[in-house]
Amino acid sequence: MNLRNLLTFLITLGFSINGMAEDQLTATKVAGQGPMLDVADKIWETIPAVTVPMLPQNVVLPFNVKPAVSELKVKTAHNGQWLGVLLEWADPQENDWSLTDQYGDQVAIQLPLEKSASPMMGNPKGRVNILQWRAALQRDLDQGNMTLKDLYPNALVDLYPDKILRASDAKPYSGALGLGNPVSHQDSSPVLDQIAEGWGTLTVKPEQQGNGRGAWKEGTWRVIITLPLSGGGINSPNLAPDQATEMAFAVWEGGAKEVGSRKAWSNWVPLKLAP
């Protein structure tokens, strides 16, 4: 075992008691077809929540030793085709846009693709699938992309490259958005479907299968992240009713300047899909 894997193992072992949820998650079998995207669906009222304690990120710089979110309330369900995960946490302010010094709220679920996967974004030969919902992406999808004037009301622009160049030549001047980076702009979903095998390896999958919706009301976020049970291929978990796996979580409160490695994370929580 190399030093990196040993460190991951020791830290995970240290949190194995205090960092575990009260119970295992059970994905209740519900009726219906297609992805479950309605956070207000009455079906969620019948499903018990599991409290998942969130841990400080003190492994990779920059640390987040006092995360803003201490716990998530998690409910899971499946309809035989899709797995739905409802996440709820307290957040005094809705942050759904990002600037150089302001960050949006985010939450993510993680499922193992290999048995030896670490809860901290996997490890070599222990890949994980991470589905990350971003409030800023959902705002763009719901209300349209924010303009420069929206973000910086006092900014002055002499000339835009797309006014004098062909569209294809002007794209590089738009940064990551112009180059088609999916982290900067999603076409259809506020969820980024990604894989990782250790810190610093997070990569957006070419095939985006996850989806989700979120709603903030009176100091509480309720977010659904959903994915097909049978994703196919080596980059997606292949789940089935009456199957056991595990799930981990991460959450960022934008109002507390949390972004990147400055987050709260959880250990693995056992997950069983009801038959």
KATA-V573057 format. One record per run of one state. SS is the DSSP state (alpha for helix, beta for strand, coil for the rest). FROM is the first residue (numbers start at 1). LEN is the number of residues. If there is no record, write none. Layout:
SS	FROM	LEN
SS	FROM	LEN
This chain:
coil	1	2
alpha	3	12
coil	15	10
beta	25	5
coil	30	12
alpha	42	5
coil	47	3
beta	50	4
coil	54	1
beta	55	3
coil	58	6
beta	64	1
coil	65	6
beta	71	8
coil	79	3
beta	82	9
coil	91	15
beta	106	7
coil	113	10
beta	123	1
coil	124	2
beta	126	1
coil	127	1
beta	128	7
alpha	135	9
coil	144	4
alpha	148	4
coil	152	9
alpha	161	3
coil	164	3
alpha	167	12
coil	179	12
beta	191	6
coil	197	6
beta	203	2
coil	205	6
beta	211	7
coil	218	2
beta	220	9
coil	229	1
beta	230	1
coil	231	7
beta	238	1
coil	239	5
beta	244	9
coil	253	1
alpha	254	3
coil	257	7
beta	264	2
coil	266	3
beta	269	5
coil	274	2
